[in-house]
Amino acid sequence: MIPAASLLDHLPRCPLGCLPTPLAELRRLSRHLGGPRIWIKRDDLTGLALGGNKVRKLEFLFGEARRRGSDCVLTGGATQSNHCRQTAAAAALLGLPCHLALSGAPPPVPDGNLLLDELLGAQIHWCGEQRKGETLPGIEQELRSRGLNPFVIPYGGSNATGALGFVAAFQEFSLQAGECQFQPEAIVFASSSGGTQAGLLVGAALAGWPGRLIGIAIDKNATGGEPLPGFITRLAGQAAERLGANLSFDSVILRNEYAGAGYGIVGELEREAIRLLARQEGILLDPVYTGRAFGGLLDLIQRGEFSRGGNVLFWHTGGTPALFPHAADLR
Ligand SMILES: *Cc1c(COP(=O)(O)O)cnc(C)c1O
């Protein structure tokens, strides 16, 4: 076992989040379902402009941006990207101009994450069909030609630097689980651009954790044309290398059967999961990521994937600002 904390200590990092986030048991819901005991890690409460999992990645990404002396940041995503909103907030906090490449076209009245991007002062570049940062190289060139030195953050903040945020997150969780004296047999979470899962894989390997990390695939299409499992294992290897740990990863658990009609299309699975957690525990999920992932968890429980007397952890990754633009799908 290698203490992850000491490996992470020497890397540049900007404190951005309210960490550690709470770890809690979902007592009413567990009773309602009749087992297993379900726990939740509240990364919807990371604190930066309504929170979410990207804050953890951005601590290391902005650490790197500061080390390089970048004078602005550039990233991209969907119109309602949580990653872009959290990047805009981090940039504001650190006094760096933020450029966002968003899919779609400007709506008459911005809402949800897009409204927040504007309030946070980000400059938006509209990119039509492209929602995975395909237009970043062109915009980077344009910024450089204006004499700027942008720090470019890939789609979802998912490179080896970003994934380090979830190596640190796993360590945070390990300490809390020790204090609460419970060991989940599995951790279930939404997986999309892969950085969260890659970081958790490395953190779990460093800690010698024996449980299963179950990613619920949100998106039918792969990142940059590469199948997600291969991308995640490669990213995990690179993140481990960054820490000087010689680890390689050859498999991931990624459940593909819950992606429904595709990215951002809300169905019965998400609607029911959001209502159930809201009404049993007073906790809000989001329509795109965590609603789908929690719906997947409920289905896996129903199908007997976990032992009845065991413990399972749901890692809430945020996204709640997207509830409002999806109002019509949720009623
Ligand atoms: C980005 C995001 C995820 C997925 O995390 P990845 O690291 O991209 O796989 C899950 N939930 C929410 C709310 C997100 O914004």
PDBQT file of the ligand as one rigid body, heavy atoms in Angstrom, charges set to zero:
ROOT
HETATM    1  C1  LIG A 401     -18.905  15.550 -15.818  1.00  0.00    +0.000 C 
HETATM    2  C2  LIG A 401     -19.926  14.926 -14.945  1.00  0.00    +0.000 A 
HETATM    3  C3  LIG A 401     -19.906  13.540 -14.681  1.00  0.00    +0.000 A 
HETATM    4  C4  LIG A 401     -18.957  12.589 -15.335  1.00  0.00    +0.000 C 
HETATM    5  O1  LIG A 401     -17.641  12.696 -14.909  1.00  0.00    +0.000 OA
HETATM    6  P1  LIG A 401     -16.484  12.304 -15.950  1.00  0.00    +0.000 P 
HETATM    7  O2  LIG A 401     -15.243  12.515 -15.203  1.00  0.00    +0.000 OA
HETATM    8  O3  LIG A 401     -16.664  13.224 -17.118  1.00  0.00    +0.000 OA
HETATM    9  O4  LIG A 401     -16.684  10.883 -16.371  1.00  0.00    +0.000 OA
HETATM   10  C5  LIG A 401     -20.845  13.034 -13.826  1.00  0.00    +0.000 A 
HETATM   11  N1  LIG A 401     -21.762  13.815 -13.247  1.00  0.00    +0.000 NA
HETATM   12  C6  LIG A 401     -21.830  15.147 -13.485  1.00  0.00    +0.000 A 
HETATM   13  C7  LIG A 401     -22.902  15.935 -12.831  1.00  0.00    +0.000 C 
HETATM   14  C8  LIG A 401     -20.910  15.745 -14.333  1.00  0.00    +0.000 A 
HETATM   15  O5  LIG A 401     -20.992  17.066 -14.573  1.00  0.00    +0.000 OA
ENDROOT
TORSDOF 0
